[in-house]
Amino acid sequence: RHGFTQPRDSMHYFARDLAEPPGLPPLHTGFRYRTVSTGDVPERVAIHQDVWAPSRLTESSYAQVRAQWPYRGSLDCVVEAPDGRFAAYCLCWPDDAHRVGELEPVGVRAEFRRRGLGAAVCTFALRRLHEEGGRQAIVYCATEPACALYESLGFRRHASLVSYSRL
């Protein structure tokens, strides 16, 4: 009645406890779980650019990300396709003091979607987080498909940020 409208999408905050490490789903033949190393920077940048096009991420800017605290290569998780390209990725940002990790960003190349690889790579990241002492994970999402993915992994909606604007 005061002229405000609500956009279709809101930002949702999800959380999940990690008392136990999650079991990893099996991958299709030739796919494998692994973490990112220095030699993987070009491919890690390429998948990010493919998923989030247009993306400003470059090898130089990603090298800067890798050099900053609290980045850890052991929590930069990927599913590698049989041809050596990364099919899916999930970066987990740890907060050791609170034993929490945030999943951000998460992505799957278009040609590999609808195969469970987004869920698989997130589960791998959650397992790695647990192995490094994390006992809770958080993630933010704005779209129903993303929120549904995280709910399928045991995350529960904790809060929502709803923005209103006036025309």
Secondary structure per residue as TSV (DSSP state, phi and psi in degrees):
chain	resnum	aa	ss	phi	psi
A	1	R	-	360.0	-11.9
A	2	H	-	-104.6	12.7
A	3	G	S	87.8	11.0
A	4	F	E	-91.2	147.3
A	5	T	E	-125.9	153.0
A	6	Q	-	-104.8	129.3
A	7	P	-	-66.2	164.3
A	8	R	S	-63.5	-43.5
A	9	D	-	-103.2	142.0
A	10	S	-	-120.5	162.5
A	11	M	E	-91.9	127.9
A	12	H	E	-114.2	138.9
A	13	Y	E	-104.8	122.5
A	14	F	E	-116.6	149.4
A	15	A	E	-137.7	153.8
A	16	R	E	-149.2	132.8
A	17	D	E	-78.2	153.1
A	18	L	-	-129.2	56.3
A	19	A	S	-61.0	-35.3
A	20	E	S	-126.0	152.0
A	21	P	-	-71.3	135.7
A	22	P	-	-71.3	147.5
A	23	G	-	-75.0	143.3
A	24	L	-	-84.8	132.3
A	25	P	-	-70.7	146.5
A	26	P	-	-67.5	147.4
A	27	L	-	-102.0	157.1
A	28	H	-	-62.3	155.8
A	29	T	T	-51.5	130.2
A	30	G	T	92.4	-16.7
A	31	F	-	-87.6	151.0
A	32	R	E	-150.3	152.0
A	33	Y	E	-83.4	142.1
A	34	R	E	-167.3	173.6
A	35	T	E	-109.3	164.2
A	36	V	-	-84.6	138.1
A	37	S	-	-118.5	174.8
A	38	T	G	-55.8	-39.9
A	39	G	G	-68.5	-12.0
A	40	D	G	-91.2	-1.2
A	41	V	H	-53.4	-47.4
A	42	P	H	-58.9	-42.6
A	43	E	H	-71.9	-35.9
A	44	R	H	-65.9	-39.5
A	45	V	H	-67.1	-41.4
A	46	A	H	-60.9	-43.4
A	47	I	H	-67.4	-39.5
A	48	H	H	-61.7	-44.2
A	49	Q	H	-63.4	-38.5
A	50	D	H	-65.9	-44.4
A	51	V	H	-72.4	-39.7
A	52	W	T	-111.0	28.2
A	53	A	S	-58.6	137.5
A	54	P	S	-78.7	136.6
A	55	S	-	-118.6	144.3
A	56	R	-	-91.3	-1.9
A	57	L	-	-67.2	132.1
A	58	T	-	-126.3	169.5
A	59	E	H	-60.3	-37.6
A	60	S	H	-66.4	-46.4
A	61	S	H	-69.3	-33.6
A	62	Y	H	-70.0	-35.3
A	63	A	H	-61.9	-35.9
A	64	Q	H	-67.2	-40.1
A	65	V	H	-59.3	-46.8
A	66	R	H	-63.1	-25.9
A	67	A	H	-85.4	-9.4
A	68	Q	S	-94.5	148.4
A	69	W	T	-74.0	138.8
A	70	P	T	-103.8	26.6
A	71	Y	-	-54.9	139.5
A	72	R	-	-138.4	127.6
A	73	G	G	-59.6	-27.3
A	74	S	G	-71.0	-10.6
A	75	L	G	-117.2	10.1
A	76	D	E	-99.8	93.0
A	77	C	E	-101.8	143.6
A	78	V	E	-139.7	159.2
A	79	V	E	-110.6	120.2
A	80	E	E	-93.2	132.7
A	81	A	-	-79.5	164.9
A	82	P	T	-57.2	-27.2
A	83	D	T	-86.6	4.6
A	84	G	S	92.9	-11.8
A	85	R	S	-77.2	155.3
A	86	F	E	-82.0	124.9
A	87	A	E	-88.7	-33.3
A	88	A	E	-149.9	154.0
A	89	Y	E	-148.3	156.2
A	90	C	E	-152.5	120.6
A	91	L	E	-100.9	129.4
A	92	C	E	-109.6	126.2
A	93	W	E	-100.4	113.6
A	94	P	E	-86.0	148.1
A	95	D	E	-123.7	91.5
A	96	D	T	-63.1	-34.7
A	97	A	T	-62.0	-34.0
A	98	H	T	-107.1	-0.8
A	99	R	T	59.0	40.5
A	100	V	E	-124.1	148.6
A	101	G	E	-132.8	143.1
A	102	E	E	-107.0	129.2
A	103	L	E	-85.7	117.4
A	104	E	E	-177.6	119.7
A	105	P	E	-90.1	168.3
A	106	V	E	-129.0	135.5
A	107	G	E	-157.9	154.1
A	108	V	E	-132.7	130.0
A	109	R	-	-58.5	143.2
A	110	A	G	-52.7	-42.3
A	111	E	G	-69.3	-12.9
A	112	F	G	-109.6	5.6
A	113	R	T	-73.4	161.9
A	114	R	T	68.2	26.2
A	115	R	S	-121.4	5.3
A	116	G	S	83.4	10.2
A	117	L	H	-75.8	-29.1
A	118	G	H	-63.6	-47.0
A	119	A	H	-63.8	-40.3
A	120	A	H	-63.4	-47.8
A	121	V	H	-68.7	-34.9
A	122	C	H	-65.9	-40.7
A	123	T	H	-62.9	-40.8
A	124	F	H	-61.1	-44.1
A	125	A	H	-63.3	-40.4
A	126	L	H	-63.5	-40.1
A	127	R	H	-64.4	-45.0
A	128	R	H	-62.4	-41.6
A	129	L	H	-59.8	-45.6
A	130	H	H	-60.7	-43.0
A	131	E	H	-60.7	-27.3
A	132	E	T	-97.8	14.0
A	133	G	T	101.1	-3.1
A	134	G	-	-70.0	139.6
A	135	R	-	-124.8	3.9
A	136	Q	E	-153.4	147.9
A	137	A	E	-127.1	148.5
A	138	I	E	-129.5	157.9
A	139	V	E	-157.3	151.4
A	140	Y	E	-115.3	144.1
A	141	C	E	-148.6	157.1
A	142	A	-	-124.9	-13.6
A	143	T	S	-113.4	152.7
A	144	E	H	-61.4	-42.4
A	145	P	H	-60.6	-41.1
A	146	A	H	-65.9	-45.1
A	147	C	H	-61.4	-40.0
A	148	A	H	-63.2	-39.3
A	149	L	H	-58.9	-50.9
A	150	Y	H	-66.2	-36.5
A	151	E	H	-63.2	-36.4
A	152	S	H	-66.5	-18.8
A	153	L	T	-95.6	6.9
A	154	G	T	96.0	2.5
A	155	F	-	-74.7	148.6
A	156	R	E	-125.8	141.0
A	157	R	E	-64.4	125.2
A	158	H	E	-102.1	-39.4
A	159	A	E	-160.3	162.9
A	160	S	E	-134.5	141.6
A	161	L	E	-106.9	114.0
A	162	V	-	-110.3	122.0
A	163	S	-	-101.2	139.9
A	164	Y	-	-118.3	149.7
A	165	S	E	-137.5	158.0
A	166	R	E	-107.0	133.1
A	167	L	-	-70.0	360.0
